Amino acid sequence: MKRHVTASVPELALPTPERDHIQGLADAPNLLLEYGDYECSYCGEAYPVVKAIQKRLGARLCFAFRNFPLVNSHPHALHAAEAAEAAGTQGRFWEMHDLLYENQGALEDEDLAEYASMLDLDTERLMKDVLEGTYTAKIRQELRDGARLGVNGTPCFFINGVRYDGAPRVEDLLAALSAEPG
């Protein structure tokens, strides 16, 4: 007798402070996870949307970010992700994250060094990390994890562990975040 085996759907590893960059409490009732690319214009458009949702939901939202640089389309995305990760080791991931999205048209290495300086980071250490690919393995793991979950473009959001395929607009995302599971 031939058995039919259905491939299991990969399960999202929920964000944890040990693995991910998180804003808000990890056990907040609403979880918004973004796979993003700092050079992607669509991610740039989604950036203020996420900020608005964070403002509206406050402590009821945990927002996590994972890198998904589309290097074939965005030649500066990998170094930008490396810079954000390097800033994170100096305690300033979110500040660098915001600067990168707010300055998407300026992501050359010289720009990354300038942002590090603006944030009072150890610029020499950050640029050494960027140029040596210190965080490439972490970023590649996030790419693999995202691809396993079906992420094939950015931004890609997951709400409370479920992929969100709607428009990245404030009201749409808020409605999805407030929807009852099921």
C-alpha positions in Angstrom: 0.0 0.0 0.0 1.4 3.3 -1.0 1.3 6.1 1.6 0.7 9.7 0.7 3.0 11.9 2.7 2.3 15.6 2.9 5.2 17.9 3.3 5.0 19.7 6.6 4.6 23.4 6.5 7.7 25.1 8.0 7.0 26.7 11.3 8.1 30.2 12.1 10.7 30.4 14.9 9.1 33.1 17.0 11.5 36.0 17.8 13.5 35.8 20.9 15.8 38.4 22.5 18.8 36.0 22.2 18.4 35.7 18.4 16.5 38.8 17.2 16.3 42.5 17.3 13.1 43.3 19.2 11.3 46.4 20.2 8.7 45.9 22.9 8.1 43.0 25.2 8.7 39.6 23.8 5.4 38.4 25.4 3.3 41.3 24.1 -0.1 40.2 22.9 0.7 41.2 19.3 3.8 40.1 17.4 4.9 41.8 14.2 8.0 40.3 12.5 9.5 41.8 9.4 11.9 40.3 7.0 13.4 43.4 5.4 16.1 44.8 3.1 17.5 48.3 3.8 17.8 49.2 0.1 14.3 48.0 -0.9 12.1 50.9 -1.7 9.0 48.9 -0.6 10.6 48.3 2.8 11.3 52.1 2.9 7.6 52.7 2.3 6.7 50.2 5.0 9.1 51.7 7.5 6.8 54.6 8.6 3.9 52.2 8.6 5.6 50.1 11.2 6.5 53.2 13.2 2.8 54.3 13.2 1.7 50.8 14.3 4.2 50.8 17.1 2.9 54.2 18.2 -0.7 53.1 18.1 -0.2 49.7 19.9 2.5 50.8 22.3 3.2 48.1 24.9 0.7 45.7 23.2 3.2 45.2 20.3 6.4 43.3 20.0 8.2 44.2 16.7 11.1 42.1 15.5 13.3 42.6 12.4 15.2 40.0 10.4 17.5 40.7 7.5 16.6 39.6 4.0 19.0 41.5 1.7 18.1 41.0 -1.9 21.7 41.3 -3.1 20.9 40.6 -6.8 18.7 43.7 -6.9 20.2 45.8 -4.2 24.0 46.0 -4.2 24.3 47.9 -0.9 21.8 45.8 1.0 24.3 43.3 2.5 26.7 46.0 3.8 23.7 47.9 5.2 22.6 44.8 7.0 26.2 44.2 8.2 26.3 47.8 9.5 23.0 47.3 11.4 24.3 44.1 13.0 27.6 45.7 13.8 25.8 48.6 15.4 23.8 46.1 17.4 26.9 44.8 19.0 27.5 48.3 20.2 24.0 48.6 21.5 22.6 50.8 18.7 20.9 48.4 16.3 17.6 50.3 16.2 19.2 53.7 15.7 21.2 52.4 12.8 18.2 50.5 11.4 16.2 53.8 11.4 19.1 55.8 9.8 19.4 53.2 7.1 15.7 53.4 6.2 15.6 57.2 6.5 18.6 57.5 4.1 18.0 54.7 1.6 19.6 56.6 -1.2 22.9 56.8 0.6 24.1 53.3 1.5 27.7 53.4 0.2 30.4 52.3 2.7 31.3 56.0 3.3 27.7 56.7 4.3 27.7 53.7 6.7 30.8 55.1 8.3 29.2 58.5 8.6 26.1 57.0 10.3 28.3 55.1 12.7 30.0 58.4 13.6 26.6 60.2 14.0 25.6 57.5 16.5 28.9 57.9 18.4 29.8 54.3 17.6 33.3 52.9 17.2 33.4 53.7 13.5 36.6 51.9 12.8 35.3 48.7 14.5 32.0 48.9 12.7 33.5 49.3 9.3 36.0 46.5 9.9 33.0 44.3 10.8 31.2 45.4 7.6 34.1 44.9 5.3 35.2 41.6 6.8 31.6 40.2 6.7 31.6 39.6 10.4 27.8 39.1 10.5 27.4 37.4 7.0 26.7 34.0 8.6 23.9 35.4 10.8 22.4 37.3 7.8 22.6 34.2 5.6 20.9 32.2 8.3 18.1 34.7 8.4 17.9 34.5 4.6 17.7 30.7 4.7 15.1 30.8 7.5 13.0 33.3 5.5 13.3 31.4 2.3 12.2 28.2 4.1 9.1 30.1 5.2 8.3 31.3 1.6 9.8 34.8 1.9 10.7 35.7 -1.7 10.5 39.5 -1.5 10.5 42.3 0.9 9.0 43.5 3.1 7.5 40.3 4.3 5.5 40.4 7.5 4.4 37.7 9.9 1.7 38.5 12.5 1.5 36.4 15.6 3.4 33.7 13.7 1.3 33.7 10.5 2.5 35.2 7.2 0.7 38.4 6.3 0.1 38.8 2.6 -2.0 42.0 2.6 -0.9 45.5 1.9 1.6 47.0 4.3 -0.8 49.8 5.2 -1.4 51.0 8.8 -5.1 50.2 8.9 -4.7 46.8 7.1 -1.9 45.7 9.4 -3.8 46.9 12.5 -6.9 45.0 11.5 -4.8 41.8 11.0 -3.0 42.3 14.3 -6.4 42.6 16.1 -8.0 39.7 14.3 -8.8 36.7 16.4 -6.6 33.7 15.5 -8.3 30.9 13.7 
